[in-house]
Amino acid sequence: MTVQQLLANISSLELAEWMLYYNVDPFGNDRQDLQAGIIASTIANANSGKGKTYAPADFMPYTEQTEQSPDDMKAMLNTIAGGK
């Protein structure tokens, strides 16, 4: 259904309800990226031993991140590869 078709078939009340629902429980690509980031950071943290911990945002493609040092990149690759 196109946006024009949707707007022709939905009441302003129903549209407002969907907007409120999105504010309570967002859906779409941003939410999916967060869910994937949570899983990836959990796996990385479980396998990284003591030291650096990872946040979900470290694995999300469109969040602002600080520049990684070569040592940080090496540590992340070692964690992913199962090294220590």
Secondary structure, DSSP 8 states (H G I E B T S, - for coil): --HHHHHHHS-HHHHHHHHHHHHHS--SHHHHHHHHHHHHHHHHHHHS-SS----GGGG-TTS------HHHHHHHHHHHHT--
